[in-house]
């Protein structure tokens, strides 16, 4: 997508602090972290959000979750972490590109908002 912030990060137009990358996904540090460890994991294929997943594009989510576990381990999040995906405006999604937040590095609040 031409004006998608995350697509521009994937293409290298906008710099990021990469944590992990392969042919399907990119993981990078959030520029406004909500926890000591705050990493975004995104597919390289533009998918608007969870609400745009289909049988033909959903395999990337399985790959993302396998890699989330590896990334969390590499980040030392052995005592736990949270994975979040916001969907749509009311769900707090500010970039319309499927992404998952890895949050950890401290005891997180049980409150979700």
C-alpha positions, -999 to 999 in steps of 0.1 A, spaced: 0 0 0 14 33 -11 7 54 21 11 26 47 36 34 73 45 -2 79 49 -9 42 74 20 41 93 5 70 94 -29 52 107 -13 20 134 7 40 119 41 32 115 47 69 142 34 93 134 10 121 153 -8 148 150 -44 135 148 -72 159 141 -100 134 135 -103 97 129 -132 73 111 -135 39 76 -133 54 78 -110 84 96 -81 101 99 -74 138 111 -40 151 111 -19 183 82 4 188 92 41 187 67 49 216 71 19 239 44 10 263 66 -14 283 104 -19 287 102 -44 258 78 -33 230 83 -49 197 60 -49 166 58 -80 144 43 -74 109 38 -95 78 56 -82 47 25 -87 27 0 -59 33 -30 -71 52 -51 -44 68 -57 -62 101 -71 -93 117 -104 -85 100 -88 -89 66 -74 -124 72 -87 -151 48 -79 -188 41 -54 -177 15 -34 -152 36 -38 -165 72 -8 -189 72 15 -159 80 -2 -156 114 10 -190 124 45 -181 113 43 -148 132 33 -166 165 62 -191 161 86 -162 157 70 -142 185 80 -170 209 116 -170 196 118 -132 197 105 -132 233 130 -158 243 159 -138 227 147 -107 245 149 -125 278 111 -124 285 113 -157 304 88 -146 330 61 -138 306 49 -112 281 17 -100 263 8 -102 226 -18 -77 214 -34 -69 181 -57 -39 178 -84 -41 151 -101 -11 136 -105 25 149 -126 15 179 -100 -12 188 -72 13 188 -55 3 155 -36 34 144 -17 18 115 -40 -2 91 -15 -30 86 -18 -63 105 6 -62 134 12 -78 168 27 -60 198 50 -80 221 50 -63 255 71 -73 284 101 -67 306 81 -59 337 50 -71 355 22 -59 333 -11 -46 346 -40 -71 344 -61 -42 331 -63 -43 293 -69 -6 286 
